Amino acid sequence: MARLEFNLPEQLKAAAEQRATAGGYDSVDSYIASLIEADETAPITDELEAELLMGLHSGPAEDVTPQFIADLRRRVRARRESAA
């Protein structure tokens, strides 16, 4: 196993130690390694990023109210019935 050393501000060091303990990790090293592994296995692809940006710029947001949900369900049912 390769060794990597780096410096952290005291506040981040304390936070890493707390998270490692709370998460049941054997050490801060294993906690940091798990963060890096998670980052490698869940990258945001260019395509996903483009879709997210398109959604952000698609127009004004709508409040999700009970009426919104009811209308959405009605539209979905209507589409299913027309496709059948």
N, C-alpha and C positions, 0 to 999 in steps of 0.2 A: 504494500500500500504506500502511495506517495504521501509525503508530508507537505503541508501548505501552512504557512504562517502569515498572519495579518493582524493589524491593530484595529481595535474598535474603541470608540469613546466609552467611558465607564457605564453610561446609561444604556447603551446597546448591549454591552457585555452582560449587564445585570438582567436585561430583558431576555437575552438568549438563554441565560442560565435558568430563569423562571419558566420559560416556555419548554425547555428541555425537561425540566423536572415535572411540570404539569402534564406534558405529553407522554411521559413514561419512557423517555429516551435514556440510554445508558450514560450518555455524555452530551456535552454541547456539540462535540464533533459529529456525533451521529445525528443530532438535530439539524445541524448545518448541511450535512450530506443529504438528508431527506429533503430539505428545501431545494437543493440543487437538482436532485433527481426529479422532484415534482415539476420543476421549471423545464427540465429537458423533455418530460413526457407530455406536457400540455402546452405546446407552443401555439400562439395565435398565428394562423397562417395569413398570408397576404389576402387570400380570398375571403376569409372570415372577417378580417379587419375591414376590407372594402364593403362587405355586407353590413357590418355594424355602422360604419360611417354613412352608408346610404340610408339606413334606418334613422339615424340621428338627423339627417338633413331632408327627410321625406315630408316634412310639414309639421304643423303644430301637434303637440301631444293631446290625447283625449283622456279625460278622467275616466277611470274604470269604476263605474257606479253599478249598482244593481240593475238599473235600466239599460246601461251599456251591455251588460252580460245577457240580459233578456233579449235585446235586439240582435246580438251576435248569434245567440242560439236559434232565434227565429230565422235569420239569414242562412245559417248552416242547414237547418231542416229544409228550407225552401230549395236550396241547391241540391240536397240529396234527393228530394222528391222529383225535381226536374231532370236529374241525371238518370233516374231509374226508369 
